[in-house]
């Protein structure tokens, strides 16, 4: 049960915009309002848009539940792994070892109002990406599972 | 009917208690601000994030976010368990 060509074309145009907006919220989590949870939820809404425009069975052919489950597991494991890496630097669990180190995301930030540099934040951007990937996979999986329950009545 | 009256009455009493308690609060002026002042003063230098909400949720209170992620994971597992039979195209035993 697909929607009309107008709706499908609109979804085709809107889905990349939703994806980019969600990834922007995830990537700028340490500078602007938002973060991993919010950005992941935005991307999962894009999946709902595609499912509305195309049918559930058609989306199911190229959107595998295993991939989304793997995404969720990788997100959670990445989150814990980034936090555990602090032990390698001789620090305690959840210590921000990358902050002001000069390497990745390591530009020091002064106190007060500043312009905001994307390459700051220590491990916070990495955490944001991990949580974003996890929420993306998890919420999309919830939508797919709940749709599979009402599939017979729809089609 | 009697149950409804009792329910409404108890709800009213609870609301009155909460309302009196809320009216006595001074809005925007908390009594103890040591923790807030510390986060606002040293958050940028210690975590490198301009967004102080993210610095609290992902750095100062990282364990909270860890639990939140785990709760989300468990919720998805629960939904998957609920709809597992329907996913395979089988009927439930009750139907």
gemmi code that builds the backbone of each chain (N, CA, C; Angstrom):
import gemmi

chains = {
    "A": [
        ("UNK", (0.851, -1.194, 0.000), (0.000, 0.000, 0.000), (0.884, 1.239, 0.000)),
        ("UNK", (1.365, 1.625, -1.170), (2.226, 2.801, -1.232), (1.383, 4.059, -1.320)),
        ("UNK", (1.967, 5.162, -0.916), (1.313, 6.456, -1.091), (1.495, 6.897, -2.535)),
        ("UNK", (0.900, 8.045, -2.888), (0.986, 8.524, -4.267), (2.413, 8.969, -4.579)),
        ("UNK", (2.666, 9.183, -5.884), (4.027, 9.542, -6.301), (4.467, 10.868, -5.712)),
        ("UNK", (3.498, 11.758, -5.489), (3.807, 13.065, -4.897), (4.399, 12.887, -3.499)),
        ("UNK", (3.731, 12.064, -2.693), (4.199, 11.852, -1.320), (5.544, 11.160, -1.314)),
        ("UNK", (5.696, 10.175, -2.243), (6.961, 9.436, -2.263), (8.114, 10.342, -2.663)),
        ("UNK", (7.896, 11.237, -3.668), (8.959, 12.158, -4.068), (9.288, 13.134, -2.937)),
        ("UNK", (8.242, 13.592, -2.250), (8.489, 14.484, -1.121), (9.302, 13.812, -0.044)),
        ("UNK", (9.009, 12.546, 0.234), (9.773, 11.813, 1.242), (11.208, 11.617, 0.782)),
        ("UNK", (11.396, 11.356, -0.541), (12.751, 11.197, -1.061), (13.576, 12.460, -0.856)),
        ("UNK", (12.931, 13.636, -1.042), (13.652, 14.888, -0.859), (13.893, 15.181, 0.616)),
        ("UNK", (12.903, 14.840, 1.455), (12.978, 15.248, 2.857), (13.879, 14.337, 3.678)),
        ("UNK", (13.985, 13.054, 3.281), (14.725, 12.124, 4.137), (16.197, 12.500, 4.298)),
        ("UNK", (16.927, 12.879, 3.193), (18.313, 13.326, 3.412), (18.406, 14.558, 4.297)),
        ("UNK", (17.421, 15.480, 4.162), (17.452, 16.674, 5.008), (17.279, 16.294, 6.472)),
        ("UNK", (16.364, 15.366, 6.757), (16.155, 14.922, 8.136), (17.413, 14.248, 8.668)),
        ("UNK", (18.043, 13.432, 7.788), (19.262, 12.719, 8.185), (20.375, 13.708, 8.527)),
        ("UNK", (20.554, 14.721, 7.647), (21.630, 15.690, 7.860), (21.354, 16.517, 9.105)),
        ("UNK", (20.073, 16.884, 9.319), (19.727, 17.681, 10.492), (19.987, 16.880, 11.773)),
        ("UNK", (19.628, 15.600, 11.756), (19.878, 14.771, 12.931), (21.358, 14.623, 13.208)),
        ("UNK", (22.146, 14.380, 12.146), (23.589, 14.237, 12.344), (24.217, 15.551, 12.793)),
        ("UNK", (23.643, 16.676, 12.324), (24.147, 17.984, 12.770), (23.907, 18.158, 14.264)),
        ("UNK", (22.710, 17.749, 14.718), (22.415, 17.880, 16.154), (23.356, 17.001, 16.962)),
        ("UNK", (23.643, 15.791, 16.442), (24.546, 14.889, 17.169), (25.962, 15.469, 17.201)),
        ("UNK", (26.438, 15.971, 16.044), (27.832, 16.414, 15.959), (28.061, 17.702, 16.741)),
        ("UNK", (27.035, 18.559, 16.834), (27.189, 19.820, 17.561), (26.628, 19.738, 18.969)),
        ("UNK", (26.571, 18.503, 19.506), (25.972, 18.333, 20.826), (26.694, 19.098, 21.915)),
        ("UNK", (28.017, 19.295, 21.765), (28.764, 19.976, 22.817), (28.805, 21.486, 22.629)),
        ("UNK", (28.167, 21.992, 21.556), (28.163, 23.439, 21.326), (26.776, 24.046, 21.399)),
        ("UNK", (25.802, 23.379, 20.807), (24.448, 23.928, 20.723), (23.494, 23.000, 21.457)),
        ("UNK", (22.285, 23.462, 21.785), (21.308, 22.575, 22.418), (21.068, 21.322, 21.596)),
        ("UNK", (20.956, 20.207, 22.282), (20.794, 18.924, 21.588), (21.807, 17.941, 22.104)),
        ("UNK", (22.048, 16.902, 21.333), (22.999, 15.876, 21.742), (22.649, 14.554, 21.105)),
        ("UNK", (23.190, 13.492, 21.671), (23.014, 12.182, 21.071), (21.574, 11.718, 21.060)),
        ("UNK", (20.898, 11.836, 22.195), (19.520, 11.343, 22.279), (18.614, 12.080, 21.301)),
        ("UNK", (18.717, 13.417, 21.310), (17.810, 14.212, 20.490), (18.067, 13.978, 19.008)),
        ("UNK", (19.349, 13.969, 18.603), (19.675, 13.753, 17.206), (19.255, 12.374, 16.725)),
        ("UNK", (19.471, 11.355, 17.569), (19.052, 10.008, 17.192), (17.548, 9.916, 17.021)),
        ("UNK", (16.809, 10.622, 17.890), (15.350, 10.614, 17.773), (14.915, 11.277, 16.476)),
        ("UNK", (15.610, 12.352, 16.059), (15.275, 13.031, 14.802), (15.484, 12.083, 13.628)),
        ("UNK", (16.596, 11.335, 13.624), (16.873, 10.420, 12.515), (15.840, 9.294, 12.491)),
        ("UNK", (15.430, 8.812, 13.677), (14.411, 7.759, 13.718), (13.081, 8.265, 13.169)),
        ("UNK", (12.780, 9.564, 13.375), (11.576, 10.146, 12.782), (11.646, 10.093, 11.259)),
        ("UNK", (12.851, 10.277, 10.697), (13.014, 10.156, 9.251), (12.665, 8.771, 8.762)),
        ("UNK", (13.025, 7.750, 9.527), (12.660, 6.384, 9.156), (11.145, 6.220, 9.148)),
        ("UNK", (10.461, 6.842, 10.124), (8.997, 6.784, 10.154), (8.410, 7.447, 8.912)),
        ("UNK", (9.034, 8.539, 8.475), (8.577, 9.234, 7.261), (8.655, 8.324, 6.043)),
        ("UNK", (9.778, 7.615, 5.910), (9.939, 6.715, 4.758), (8.927, 5.571, 4.825)),
        ("UNK", (8.673, 5.071, 6.044), (7.727, 3.965, 6.182), (6.316, 4.425, 5.826)),
        ("UNK", (5.969, 5.667, 6.155), (4.640, 6.182, 5.787), (4.537, 6.322, 4.276)),
        ("UNK", (5.572, 6.854, 3.631), (5.499, 7.115, 2.197), (5.497, 5.812, 1.403)),
        ("UNK", (6.436, 4.922, 1.709), (6.449, 3.609, 1.083), (5.729, 2.652, 2.026)),
        ("UNK", (5.475, 1.456, 1.590), (4.760, 0.527, 2.470), (5.739, -0.144, 3.426)),
        ("UNK", (5.176, -0.761, 4.463), (6.025, -1.435, 5.439), (6.803, -2.577, 4.800)),
        ("UNK", (6.106, -3.371, 3.959), (6.766, -4.533, 3.364), (7.893, -4.114, 2.419)),
        ("UNK", (7.683, -2.961, 1.735), (8.717, -2.516, 0.805), (9.952, -2.001, 1.556)),
        ("UNK", (9.701, -1.277, 2.652), (10.825, -0.768, 3.452), (11.575, -1.926, 4.095)),
        ("UNK", (10.821, -2.950, 4.509), (11.409, -4.106, 5.190), (12.416, -4.840, 4.303)),
        ("UNK", (12.276, -4.668, 2.957), (13.169, -5.409, 2.058), (14.591, -4.871, 2.106)),
        ("UNK", (14.745, -3.568, 2.341), (16.102, -3.024, 2.358), (16.506, -2.516, 3.723)),
        ("UNK", (15.606, -2.551, 4.692), (15.957, -2.127, 6.062), (15.928, -3.352, 6.950)),
        ("UNK", (17.115, -3.849, 7.258), (17.182, -5.092, 8.028), (17.156, -4.811, 9.520)),
        ("UNK", (16.415, -5.629, 10.245), (16.375, -5.459, 11.695), (17.692, -5.810, 12.342)),
        ("UNK", (18.425, -6.735, 11.694), (19.712, -7.152, 12.274), (20.705, -6.003, 12.259)),
        ("UNK", (20.689, -5.219, 11.153), (21.605, -4.081, 11.057), (21.310, -3.069, 12.145)),
        ("UNK", (19.989, -2.806, 12.365), (19.619, -1.826, 13.392), (19.991, -2.321, 14.778)),
        ("UNK", (19.800, -3.634, 15.009), (20.168, -4.194, 16.304), (21.680, -4.086, 16.510)),
        ("UNK", (22.448, -4.381, 15.424), (23.890, -4.237, 15.518), (24.306, -2.809, 15.797)),
        ("UNK", (23.581, -1.862, 15.169), (23.842, -0.444, 15.412), (23.666, -0.109, 16.882)),
        ("UNK", (22.593, -0.646, 17.468), (22.310, -0.347, 18.865), (23.394, -0.925, 19.769)),
        ("UNK", (23.773, -2.156, 19.474), (24.800, -2.800, 20.309), (26.125, -2.061, 20.177)),
        ("UNK", (26.470, -1.664, 18.919), (27.733, -0.952, 18.700), (27.725, 0.382, 19.426)),
        ("UNK", (26.557, 1.056, 19.419), (26.455, 2.335, 20.114), (26.693, 2.196, 21.600)),
        ("UNK", (26.023, 1.215, 22.214), (26.163, 1.037, 23.667), (27.577, 0.587, 24.027)),
        ("UNK", (28.118, -0.355, 23.219), (29.466, -0.841, 23.504), (30.492, 0.269, 23.285)),
        ("UNK", (30.275, 1.113, 22.253), (31.175, 2.233, 22.026), (31.160, 3.221, 23.173)),
        ("UNK", (29.963, 3.455, 23.702), (29.834, 4.368, 24.850), (30.629, 3.858, 26.042)),
        ("UNK", (30.438, 2.577, 26.355), (31.162, 2.009, 27.498), (32.654, 1.942, 27.190)),
        ("UNK", (32.995, 1.621, 25.915), (34.403, 1.494, 25.552), (35.149, 2.810, 25.659)),
        ("UNK", (34.497, 3.903, 25.196), (35.137, 5.219, 25.293), (35.347, 5.597, 26.752)),
        ("UNK", (34.362, 5.235, 27.602), (34.509, 5.542, 29.026), (35.602, 4.677, 29.655)),
        ("UNK", (35.706, 3.420, 29.195), (36.703, 2.512, 29.772), (38.118, 2.876, 29.353)),
        ("UNK", (38.254, 3.569, 28.178), (39.589, 3.920, 27.687), (40.318, 4.846, 28.650)),
        ("UNK", (39.594, 5.459, 29.571), (40.248, 6.344, 30.548), (41.259, 5.580, 31.383)),
        ("UNK", (41.035, 4.271, 31.576), (41.989, 3.475, 32.358), (43.340, 3.404, 31.657)),
        ("UNK", (43.324, 3.422, 30.304), (44.575, 3.372, 29.557), (45.398, 4.628, 29.772)),
        ("UNK", (44.733, 5.744, 30.123), (45.439, 6.985, 30.386), (45.737, 7.160, 31.877)),
        ("UNK", (45.507, 6.120, 32.644), (45.794, 6.190, 34.064), (44.813, 7.041, 34.839)),
        ("UNK", (43.580, 7.112, 34.365), (42.579, 7.928, 35.049), (41.417, 7.047, 35.487)),
        ("UNK", (40.440, 7.653, 36.129), (39.286, 6.899, 36.617), (38.242, 6.785, 35.507)),
        ("UNK", (37.259, 5.921, 35.742), (36.168, 5.698, 34.793), (35.451, 7.014, 34.520)),
        ("UNK", (35.153, 7.288, 33.247), (34.432, 8.490, 32.812), (35.230, 9.777, 32.973)),
        ("UNK", (36.561, 9.667, 33.082), (37.370, 10.893, 33.094), (37.557, 11.382, 31.665)),
        ("UNK", (37.445, 12.706, 31.482), (37.544, 13.285, 30.139), (39.013, 13.426, 29.763)),
        ("UNK", (39.602, 12.302, 29.270), (41.049, 12.286, 29.038), (41.452, 13.027, 27.786)),
        ("UNK", (40.517, 13.272, 26.843), (40.879, 13.926, 25.584), (40.832, 15.445, 25.675)),
        ("UNK", (40.235, 15.973, 26.749), (40.049, 17.420, 26.842), (41.393, 18.136, 26.976)),
        ("UNK", (41.575, 19.178, 26.153), (42.772, 20.033, 26.188), (44.050, 19.237, 26.032)),
        ("UNK", (43.984, 18.100, 25.279), (45.182, 17.306, 25.052), (45.868, 17.692, 23.751)),
        ("UNK", (45.238, 18.507, 22.927), (45.847, 18.934, 21.676), (45.600, 17.999, 20.519)),
        ("UNK", (45.101, 16.776, 20.777), (44.851, 15.833, 19.697), (43.388, 15.944, 19.263)),
        ("UNK", (42.752, 14.825, 18.982), (41.368, 14.820, 18.509), (40.451, 15.462, 19.544)),
        ("UNK", (39.645, 16.425, 19.101), (38.701, 17.153, 19.978), (39.421, 17.730, 21.194)),
        ("UNK", (40.644, 18.175, 21.024), (41.441, 18.526, 22.190), (41.847, 19.976, 22.297)),
        ("UNK", (41.142, 20.889, 21.632), (41.493, 22.309, 21.762), (40.965, 22.823, 23.092)),
        ("UNK", (41.803, 23.458, 23.927), (41.293, 23.950, 25.211), (40.290, 25.083, 25.029)),
        ("UNK", (39.314, 25.111, 25.923), (38.256, 26.118, 25.843), (38.412, 27.067, 27.022)),
        ("UNK", (38.487, 28.389, 26.781), (38.606, 29.332, 27.902), (37.258, 29.542, 28.580)),
        ("UNK", (37.339, 30.049, 29.807), (36.115, 30.355, 30.537), (35.472, 31.616, 29.968)),
        ("UNK", (34.147, 31.602, 29.835), (33.437, 32.776, 29.355), (32.851, 32.568, 27.973)),
        ("UNK", (32.374, 33.664, 27.387), (31.725, 33.595, 26.072), (32.789, 33.434, 24.999)),
        ("UNK", (32.634, 32.445, 24.130), (33.563, 32.295, 23.011), (32.787, 31.831, 21.789)),
        ("UNK", (33.486, 31.819, 20.646), (32.808, 31.570, 19.382), (32.344, 30.125, 19.261)),
        ("UNK", (33.061, 29.191, 19.887), (32.664, 27.798, 19.763), (33.383, 27.101, 18.627)),
        ("UNK", (34.266, 26.195, 18.963), (35.042, 25.445, 17.962), (34.544, 24.007, 17.956)),
        ("UNK", (34.385, 23.435, 16.754), (33.849, 22.071, 16.676), (34.840, 21.055, 17.227)),
        ("UNK", (36.140, 21.389, 17.167), (37.183, 20.438, 17.551), (37.495, 20.519, 19.047)),
        ("UNK", (36.495, 20.728, 19.858), (36.691, 20.795, 21.304), (35.815, 19.735, 21.971)),
        ("UNK", (35.898, 19.674, 23.285), (34.946, 18.833, 24.008), (35.501, 17.538, 24.535)),
        ("UNK", (36.773, 17.195, 24.217), (37.294, 15.936, 24.735), (36.525, 14.749, 24.192)),
        ("UNK", (36.131, 13.832, 25.045), (35.419, 12.648, 24.555), (33.907, 12.862, 24.456)),
        ("UNK", (33.426, 14.064, 24.752), (31.982, 14.302, 24.714), (31.397, 14.118, 23.307)),
        ("UNK", (32.049, 14.615, 22.229), (31.518, 14.343, 20.889), (31.495, 12.840, 20.561)),
        ("UNK", (32.530, 12.107, 20.992), (32.538, 10.657, 20.753), (31.357, 9.988, 21.456)),
        ("UNK", (31.109, 10.403, 22.701), (29.957, 9.891, 23.451), (28.663, 10.225, 22.741)),
        ("UNK", (28.587, 11.476, 22.225), (27.378, 11.896, 21.516), (27.127, 11.019, 20.313)),
        ("UNK", (28.203, 10.727, 19.552), (28.037, 9.890, 18.372), (27.604, 8.478, 18.758)),
        ("UNK", (28.208, 7.937, 19.818), (27.848, 6.582, 20.250), (26.380, 6.515, 20.659)),
        ("UNK", (25.953, 7.482, 21.479), (24.552, 7.487, 21.927), (23.619, 7.756, 20.745)),
        ("UNK", (24.055, 8.633, 19.821), (23.219, 8.924, 18.655), (22.988, 7.690, 17.808)),
        ("UNK", (24.051, 6.912, 17.560), (23.912, 5.689, 16.777), (22.994, 4.706, 17.498)),
        ("UNK", (23.130, 4.643, 18.820), (22.316, 3.696, 19.582), (20.836, 4.078, 19.535)),
        ("UNK", (20.551, 5.372, 19.746), (19.146, 5.808, 19.754), (18.546, 5.676, 18.359)),
        ("UNK", (19.343, 5.974, 17.324), (18.911, 5.806, 15.941), (18.438, 4.367, 15.708)),
        ("UNK", (19.312, 3.417, 16.023), (18.938, 2.022, 15.805), (17.790, 1.588, 16.689)),
        ("UNK", (17.821, 1.985, 17.971), (16.818, 1.507, 18.908), (15.425, 2.006, 18.586)),
        ("UNK", (15.278, 3.310, 18.324), (13.942, 3.848, 18.080), (13.394, 3.370, 16.737)),
        ("UNK", (14.267, 3.258, 15.714), (13.803, 2.717, 14.440), (13.330, 1.279, 14.603)),
        ("UNK", (14.043, 0.526, 15.437), (13.650, -0.862, 15.683), (12.303, -0.925, 16.387)),
        ("UNK", (12.081, -0.016, 17.342), (10.787, 0.017, 18.041), (9.652, 0.306, 17.055)),
        ("UNK", (9.887, 1.288, 16.140), (8.870, 1.621, 15.145), (8.576, 0.404, 14.268)),
        ("UNK", (9.638, -0.279, 13.814), (9.458, -1.436, 12.926), (8.709, -2.555, 13.637)),
        ("UNK", (9.085, -2.834, 14.896), (8.431, -3.915, 15.635), (6.962, -3.611, 15.865)),
        ("UNK", (6.668, -2.366, 16.220), (5.271, -2.025, 16.495), (4.454, -2.053, 15.213)),
        ("UNK", (5.076, -1.673, 14.073), (4.357, -1.752, 12.796), (4.118, -3.200, 12.398)),
        ("UNK", (5.050, -4.086, 12.724), (4.871, -5.491, 12.352), (3.678, -6.092, 13.086)),
        ("UNK", (3.291, -5.510, 14.254), (2.148, -6.027, 14.979), (0.834, -5.713, 14.308)),
        ("UNK", (0.744, -4.567, 13.599), (-0.520, -4.188, 12.957), (-0.466, -4.390, 11.456)),
        ("UNK", (0.510, -5.138, 10.985), (0.710, -5.263, 9.543), (-0.476, -5.909, 8.856)),
        ("UNK", (-1.051, -6.935, 9.487), (-2.099, -7.695, 8.817), (-3.364, -6.872, 8.642)),
        ("UNK", (-3.641, -5.978, 9.574), (-4.859, -5.183, 9.459), (-4.698, -4.085, 8.425)),
        ("UNK", (-3.462, -3.647, 8.187), (-3.249, -2.548, 7.249), (-3.331, -3.052, 5.818)),
        ("UNK", (-2.589, -4.112, 5.517), (-2.514, -4.542, 4.129), (-3.605, -5.531, 3.792)),
    ],
    "B": [
        ("UNK", (-20.212, 6.386, 42.569), (-20.425, 7.806, 42.872), (-19.631, 8.193, 44.120)),
        ("UNK", (-19.770, 7.353, 45.148), (-19.045, 7.655, 46.383), (-17.530, 7.590, 46.166)),
        ("UNK", (-17.146, 6.605, 45.341), (-15.722, 6.455, 45.042), (-15.189, 7.700, 44.353)),
        ("UNK", (-15.966, 8.235, 43.423), (-15.538, 9.420, 42.684), (-15.364, 10.612, 43.615)),
        ("UNK", (-16.318, 10.744, 44.551), (-16.241, 11.872, 45.482), (-14.984, 11.756, 46.346)),
        ("UNK", (-14.723, 10.526, 46.831), (-13.536, 10.323, 47.668), (-12.275, 10.609, 46.877)),
        ("UNK", (-12.256, 10.124, 45.625), (-11.078, 10.332, 44.770), (-10.847, 11.812, 44.518)),
        ("UNK", (-11.924, 12.532, 44.165), (-11.789, 13.953, 43.892), (-11.355, 14.712, 45.146)),
        ("UNK", (-11.914, 14.317, 46.291), (-11.553, 14.982, 47.533), (-10.100, 14.802, 47.878)),
        ("UNK", (-9.614, 13.557, 47.767), (-8.209, 13.305, 48.077), (-7.297, 14.031, 47.102)),
        ("UNK", (-7.703, 14.072, 45.832), (-6.916, 14.787, 44.818), (-6.839, 16.262, 45.147)),
        ("UNK", (-7.979, 16.818, 45.591), (-8.035, 18.236, 45.953), (-7.108, 18.536, 47.125)),
        ("UNK", (-7.126, 17.624, 48.113), (-6.279, 17.844, 49.299), (-4.806, 17.806, 48.910)),
        ("UNK", (-4.460, 16.828, 48.068), (-3.067, 16.722, 47.624), (-2.657, 17.976, 46.858)),
        ("UNK", (-3.547, 18.444, 45.976), (-3.246, 19.642, 45.193), (-3.077, 20.850, 46.101)),
        ("UNK", (-3.906, 20.927, 47.148), (-3.802, 22.058, 48.074), (-2.453, 22.043, 48.782)),
        ("UNK", (-2.052, 20.837, 49.231), (-0.752, 20.735, 49.901), (0.378, 21.161, 48.969)),
        ("UNK", (0.348, 20.637, 47.717), (1.413, 20.963, 46.767), (1.383, 22.439, 46.422)),
        ("UNK", (0.195, 23.000, 46.300), (0.073, 24.407, 45.938), (0.641, 25.311, 47.018)),
        ("UNK", (0.326, 24.992, 48.293), (0.858, 25.803, 49.392), (2.380, 25.711, 49.415)),
        ("UNK", (2.885, 24.471, 49.193), (4.338, 24.292, 49.185), (4.973, 25.059, 48.037)),
        ("UNK", (4.314, 25.072, 46.864), (4.884, 25.752, 45.709), (4.840, 27.257, 45.874)),
        ("UNK", (3.793, 27.765, 46.546), (3.679, 29.218, 46.703), (4.763, 29.758, 47.623)),
        ("UNK", (5.241, 28.916, 48.535), (6.254, 29.387, 49.469), (7.653, 29.399, 48.861)),
        ("UNK", (7.801, 28.775, 47.681), (9.123, 28.740, 47.049), (9.435, 30.093, 46.432)),
        ("UNK", (10.702, 30.474, 46.491), (11.143, 31.662, 45.769), (11.674, 31.207, 44.429)),
        ("UNK", (10.978, 31.555, 43.378), (11.310, 31.025, 42.063), (12.602, 31.628, 41.535)),
        ("UNK", (13.499, 30.748, 41.036), (14.733, 31.223, 40.426), (15.829, 31.567, 41.410)),
        ("UNK", (15.569, 31.439, 42.705), (16.598, 31.744, 43.706), (16.747, 30.534, 44.629)),
        ("UNK", (17.482, 29.505, 44.191), (17.660, 28.336, 45.055), (18.558, 28.666, 46.241)),
        ("UNK", (18.375, 27.911, 47.328), (19.109, 28.226, 48.557), (20.570, 27.786, 48.456)),
        ("UNK", (20.778, 26.547, 47.927), (22.144, 26.007, 47.881), (22.586, 26.009, 46.423)),
        ("UNK", (23.629, 26.755, 46.086), (24.057, 26.886, 44.699), (25.510, 26.513, 44.508)),
        ("UNK", (26.107, 25.800, 45.472), (27.535, 25.488, 45.351), (27.828, 24.672, 44.101)),
        ("UNK", (27.010, 23.606, 43.895), (27.230, 22.717, 42.750), (27.008, 23.446, 41.433)),
        ("UNK", (25.923, 24.239, 41.356), (25.642, 24.970, 40.115), (26.780, 25.927, 39.786)),
        ("UNK", (27.249, 26.650, 40.809), (28.324, 27.611, 40.585), (29.586, 26.915, 40.098)),
        ("UNK", (29.862, 25.730, 40.677), (31.056, 24.997, 40.247), (30.939, 24.583, 38.787)),
        ("UNK", (29.756, 24.034, 38.394), (29.575, 23.596, 37.003), (29.714, 24.766, 36.049)),
        ("UNK", (29.108, 25.907, 36.411), (29.133, 27.046, 35.495), (30.520, 27.671, 35.424)),
        ("UNK", (31.270, 27.628, 36.546), (32.578, 28.288, 36.546), (33.638, 27.413, 35.870)),
        ("UNK", (33.672, 26.100, 36.194), (34.773, 25.245, 35.724), (34.367, 24.279, 34.622)),
        ("UNK", (33.058, 24.241, 34.267), (32.596, 23.270, 33.270), (33.278, 23.433, 31.931)),
        ("UNK", (33.448, 24.684, 31.475), (34.040, 24.902, 30.157), (35.500, 24.466, 30.134)),
        ("UNK", (36.247, 24.773, 31.177), (37.674, 24.450, 31.160), (37.910, 22.963, 31.382)),
        ("UNK", (37.062, 22.331, 32.208), (37.329, 20.934, 32.560), (36.797, 19.943, 31.540)),
        ("UNK", (35.731, 20.309, 30.824), (35.177, 19.379, 29.840), (35.325, 19.878, 28.408)),
        ("UNK", (35.582, 21.171, 28.215), (35.767, 21.680, 26.873), (34.499, 21.833, 26.074)),
        ("UNK", (33.339, 21.850, 26.762), (32.082, 22.001, 26.036), (31.455, 23.346, 26.385)),
        ("UNK", (30.992, 24.053, 25.346), (30.280, 25.307, 25.604), (28.870, 25.042, 26.105)),
        ("UNK", (28.289, 23.903, 25.719), (26.942, 23.554, 26.148), (27.029, 22.872, 27.518)),
        ("UNK", (26.624, 23.604, 28.552), (26.816, 23.076, 29.896), (25.896, 21.896, 30.194)),
        ("UNK", (24.746, 21.817, 29.507), (23.871, 20.652, 29.716), (24.587, 19.382, 29.293)),
        ("UNK", (25.240, 19.432, 28.116), (25.964, 18.252, 27.653), (27.143, 17.932, 28.561)),
        ("UNK", (27.801, 18.975, 29.073), (28.955, 18.721, 29.952), (28.507, 18.015, 31.228)),
        ("UNK", (27.283, 18.332, 31.700), (26.787, 17.661, 32.905), (26.346, 16.233, 32.565)),
        ("UNK", (25.570, 16.065, 31.487), (24.996, 14.735, 31.215), (26.041, 13.749, 30.731)),
        ("UNK", (27.080, 14.216, 30.020), (28.028, 13.265, 29.445), (29.353, 13.199, 30.193)),
        ("UNK", (29.645, 14.191, 31.026), (30.937, 14.170, 31.703), (30.796, 14.100, 33.225)),
        ("UNK", (30.192, 15.133, 33.809), (30.084, 15.134, 35.277), (29.145, 14.031, 35.757)),
        ("UNK", (28.061, 13.810, 35.004), (27.097, 12.792, 35.392), (27.048, 11.685, 34.333)),
        ("UNK", (28.218, 11.153, 33.975), (28.281, 10.155, 32.907), (27.568, 8.871, 33.255)),
        ("UNK", (27.581, 8.513, 34.533), (26.928, 7.266, 34.941), (25.429, 7.325, 34.690)),
        ("UNK", (24.857, 8.495, 34.839), (23.430, 8.667, 34.589), (23.099, 8.352, 33.136)),
        ("UNK", (23.929, 8.869, 32.207), (23.694, 8.608, 30.792), (23.927, 7.145, 30.458)),
        ("UNK", (24.900, 6.533, 31.141), (25.137, 5.095, 30.928), (23.886, 4.294, 31.293)),
        ("UNK", (23.291, 4.626, 32.456), (22.064, 3.940, 32.835), (20.923, 4.214, 31.876)),
        ("UNK", (20.877, 5.449, 31.362), (19.822, 5.806, 30.421), (19.933, 4.976, 29.143)),
        ("UNK", (21.161, 4.837, 28.630), (21.371, 4.029, 27.427), (20.981, 2.580, 27.680)),
        ("UNK", (21.324, 2.081, 28.859), (20.981, 0.695, 29.181), (19.464, 0.510, 29.256)),
        ("UNK", (18.773, 1.509, 29.829), (17.314, 1.431, 29.902), (16.717, 1.402, 28.505)),
        ("UNK", (17.250, 2.237, 27.609), (16.743, 2.232, 26.233), (16.978, 0.876, 25.572)),
        ("UNK", (18.171, 0.329, 25.785), (18.491, -0.988, 25.224), (17.504, -2.039, 25.732)),
        ("UNK", (17.254, -2.035, 27.045), (16.327, -3.016, 27.626), (14.910, -2.806, 27.091)),
        ("UNK", (14.523, -1.550, 26.872), (13.189, -1.285, 26.342), (13.035, -1.866, 24.946)),
        ("UNK", (14.072, -1.699, 24.110), (13.999, -2.260, 22.752), (13.959, -3.781, 22.811)),
        ("UNK", (14.732, -4.369, 23.732), (14.702, -5.833, 23.889), (13.293, -6.285, 24.288)),
        ("UNK", (12.665, -5.518, 25.205), (11.317, -5.880, 25.620), (10.314, -5.804, 24.496)),
        ("UNK", (10.398, -4.740, 23.679), (9.486, -4.625, 22.537), (9.719, -5.762, 21.562)),
        ("UNK", (10.986, -6.097, 21.338), (11.314, -7.202, 20.429), (10.739, -8.514, 20.943)),
        ("UNK", (10.774, -8.724, 22.264), (10.212, -9.955, 22.829), (8.697, -9.989, 22.661)),
        ("UNK", (8.050, -8.824, 22.837), (6.595, -8.767, 22.721), (6.125, -9.092, 21.310)),
        ("UNK", (6.816, -8.545, 20.303), (6.367, -8.683, 18.922), (7.118, -9.772, 18.175)),
        ("UNK", (7.807, -10.643, 18.888), (8.652, -11.634, 18.229), (7.828, -12.597, 17.389)),
        ("UNK", (6.726, -13.086, 17.960), (5.894, -14.059, 17.261), (5.283, -13.461, 16.005)),
        ("UNK", (4.836, -12.212, 16.111), (4.208, -11.566, 14.961), (5.220, -11.336, 13.856)),
        ("UNK", (6.478, -11.118, 14.261), (7.537, -10.904, 13.284), (7.707, -12.122, 12.388)),
        ("UNK", (7.596, -13.311, 12.973), (7.799, -14.529, 12.196), (6.545, -14.949, 11.444)),
        ("UNK", (5.463, -14.198, 11.583), (4.243, -14.539, 10.877), (3.414, -15.597, 11.591)),
        ("UNK", (3.738, -15.906, 12.833), (2.964, -16.890, 13.566), (1.914, -16.213, 14.432)),
        ("UNK", (0.908, -16.991, 14.806), (-0.135, -16.445, 15.661), (0.221, -16.709, 17.114)),
        ("UNK", (-0.347, -15.877, 18.006), (-0.155, -16.135, 19.416), (-1.008, -17.321, 19.862)),
        ("UNK", (-0.596, -17.899, 20.967), (-1.345, -19.074, 21.458), (-2.737, -18.711, 21.918)),
        ("UNK", (-2.899, -17.485, 22.372), (-4.194, -17.084, 22.917), (-5.210, -16.857, 21.801)),
        ("UNK", (-4.746, -16.537, 20.605), (-5.684, -16.142, 19.553), (-6.391, -17.350, 18.960)),
    ],
}
model = gemmi.Model(1)
for chain_id, residues in chains.items():
    chain = gemmi.Chain(chain_id)
    for i, (resn, *xyz) in enumerate(residues, 1):
        res = gemmi.Residue()
        res.name, res.seqid = resn, gemmi.SeqId(i, " ")
        for name, pos in zip(("N", "CA", "C"), xyz):
            atom = gemmi.Atom()
            atom.name, atom.element = name, gemmi.Element(name[0])
            atom.pos, atom.b_iso = gemmi.Position(*pos), 0.0
            res.add_atom(atom)
        chain.add_residue(res)
    model.add_chain(chain)
structure = gemmi.Structure()
structure.add_model(model)
structure.setup_entities()
